[in-house]
Amino acid sequence: METRPESPRPQGAPHWVAMYYQPAAQTWRTAAESPHRSPVLHALGEMTQTLRARGDEVTFALWGPKDGDWHRFDPPLKPGPAASRPDPVASEPAPLAERMTGRRHQVLMSGLGKAGLYDLSPEDDATVQALVERLDEAAVRRVAHWLATAGAR
């Protein structure tokens, strides 16, 4: 049986980070990160389905904030029955809208990361969220492309 090193603790201010283990390279890589848990869990679910469909072994670590510091959480890798999911609150968006919002948020955060902007203030996060809510996916991808291009220079 192969032994894996423990997932390294992410760097910077605590936020939500999903890491996955690559057996071929024997390394942990970042799969998704966001100041919000929902987009990271969504990315974990999508990546788990893709890897399992390929027949790959799935090993993830979920890191997030707890009491102002990093904490490792057990990632929910197997989809449970509908009853195990918390009851939706009336203010929650529909699943597709939530998925698309999470996806746009991830795209912008990725672009900001490629531009070298990792340590965002709460005001910066509010601005990202405002962009996510107002722009369609194509516009968000264009903004992320500009950020990535600017970071490559």
LUMMAR-980711 format. One line per field, with one value per residue (C-alpha): z negated, y negated, x negated. Coordinates in nm, 4 decimals. Each point is the difference from the previous one (the first is absolute). Example, Ala and Ser with C-alpha at 12.3 -4.5 7.8 and 13.67 -1.06 7.14 Angstrom:
// residues 2
c3	[-0.7800  0.0660];
c2	[0.4500  -0.3440];
c1	[-1.2300  -0.1370];
This chain:
// residues 153
c3	[0.0000  0.0998  -0.2743  0.0679  -0.1768  -0.1855  0.1939  -0.0574  -0.1670  0.2572  -0.0204  -0.0688  -0.1835  -0.0676  0.2723  0.1585  0.1915  0.1472  0.0668  0.1834  -0.0023  0.3285  -0.0454  0.3174  -0.1171  -0.3709  -0.0684  -0.1306  0.2312  -0.0463  0.1652  -0.0946  -0.2320  -0.0986  -0.2995  0.0129  -0.0769  0.2535  0.3217  -0.1384  -0.0921  0.3440  0.1659  -0.2219  0.1102  0.3687  -0.0210  -0.1961  0.2663  0.2781  -0.1708  -0.0956  0.3569  0.1188  -0.2553  -0.2014  -0.3753  -0.1712  -0.2939  -0.1117  -0.2958  -0.0864  -0.1882  -0.1329  -0.2680  -0.3582  -0.2906  0.2203  0.0959  0.2543  -0.0770  0.1977  0.0539  0.1231  0.3624  0.0895  0.2939  0.0378  0.0945  -0.2811  0.0098  0.0364  -0.3694  -0.1030  0.1732  -0.2149  0.0681  0.2533  -0.1364  0.1876  0.0824  0.1647  0.3805  0.2115  0.0515  0.3576  -0.0913  -0.3015  0.2158  0.2613  -0.2674  -0.1602  0.3362  0.0837  -0.3466  0.0522  0.3416  -0.1396  -0.3001  0.2324  0.2152  -0.3084  -0.1174  0.3371  -0.0263  -0.3358  -0.2136  -0.2734  -0.3221  0.0608  -0.2501  -0.0853  0.2241  0.2886  -0.0571  0.0030  0.3320  0.1477  -0.1199  0.1589  0.3324  -0.0233  -0.0540  0.2802  0.2809  0.2133  0.0276  0.3260  -0.1481  -0.3176  0.2064  0.1997  -0.3179  -0.1387  0.3265  -0.0305  -0.3585  0.0957  0.2912  -0.2248  -0.2558  0.2620  0.0835];
c2	[0.0000  -0.3406  -0.2565  -0.3653  -0.2934  -0.2191  -0.2914  -0.3106  -0.2936  -0.2724  -0.3318  -0.3454  -0.1107  0.2814  0.0495  0.3117  0.2186  0.3473  0.1912  0.3295  0.2590  0.0960  0.3495  -0.0141  -0.3148  0.0842  -0.3582  -0.1939  -0.2651  -0.2663  0.1028  -0.3005  -0.2978  -0.2674  -0.2112  0.1897  0.3695  0.0742  -0.0527  0.2090  0.2859  -0.0225  0.0225  0.2972  0.1781  -0.0651  0.1053  0.3137  0.1060  -0.0616  0.1891  0.2931  0.0164  0.0394  0.2739  -0.2094  0.0177  -0.3109  -0.1576  -0.3496  -0.2270  -0.2867  -0.2955  -0.2975  -0.2648  0.0884  -0.2353  -0.2241  0.2738  0.2819  0.3180  0.3247  0.1253  0.3394  -0.0521  0.1441  0.2128  0.2383  -0.1512  0.0807  0.0381  -0.3125  0.0211  -0.0483  -0.3349  -0.2987  -0.1397  -0.2815  -0.3429  -0.2135  -0.2535  0.2613  -0.0182  0.2915  0.2717  -0.1033  -0.3689  0.0870  0.2187  -0.2710  -0.2637  0.2285  0.0665  -0.3719  -0.0655  0.2707  -0.1377  -0.3509  0.1268  0.2043  -0.3077  -0.2038  0.2751  0.0079  -0.3764  0.0531  -0.1289  0.2591  -0.1926  -0.1685  -0.2245  0.0375  -0.3030  0.1753  0.3112  -0.2068  -0.1507  0.3459  0.1150  -0.3072  0.0784  0.3635  -0.1008  -0.2582  0.1546  0.3009  0.2834  -0.1234  -0.3447  0.1529  0.2222  -0.3021  -0.1950  0.3051  0.0262  -0.3658  0.0615  0.3120  -0.1810  -0.2911  0.2421  0.1729  -0.3196];
c1	[0.0000  -0.1344  -0.0472  0.0658  -0.1521  0.2467  0.1417  -0.2097  0.1705  0.0773  -0.1814  0.1421  0.3097  0.2475  0.2620  0.1511  -0.2470  0.0425  -0.3191  -0.0371  -0.2740  -0.1654  -0.1448  -0.2128  -0.1805  0.0378  0.1070  0.2982  0.1456  0.2643  0.3270  0.2136  -0.0054  0.2460  0.0943  0.3314  0.0403  0.2745  -0.2036  -0.2855  0.2332  0.1580  -0.3412  -0.0863  0.3143  -0.0611  -0.3636  0.0902  0.2506  -0.2508  -0.2829  0.2225  0.1364  -0.3599  -0.0570  -0.2441  -0.0269  0.1348  -0.1824  0.0937  -0.0648  0.2313  -0.1481  0.1905  0.0173  0.0879  -0.0539  -0.2167  -0.2460  -0.0289  0.1939  0.0176  0.3547  0.1148  0.1101  0.3397  -0.1150  0.2909  0.3332  0.2356  0.3750  0.2080  0.0915  -0.3638  -0.0112  0.0984  0.3441  -0.0215  0.0664  0.2509  -0.2721  -0.2263  -0.0177  0.1180  -0.2651  -0.0841  -0.0229  -0.2168  -0.2217  -0.0479  -0.0660  -0.2579  -0.1600  -0.0265  -0.1454  -0.2631  -0.0930  -0.0525  -0.1956  -0.2201  -0.0644  -0.0872  -0.2330  -0.1760  -0.0385  -0.1731  0.2873  0.0540  0.0526  0.3346  0.1707  0.3699  0.0635  -0.1779  0.2073  0.3196  -0.1097  -0.0675  0.3424  0.1642  -0.1698  0.1086  0.3617  0.0084  -0.2062  0.0764  -0.2502  -0.1566  -0.0700  -0.1446  -0.2303  -0.1150  -0.0831  -0.1844  -0.1952  -0.1053  -0.1140  -0.1939  -0.1658  -0.0946  -0.1467  -0.2141  -0.1881];
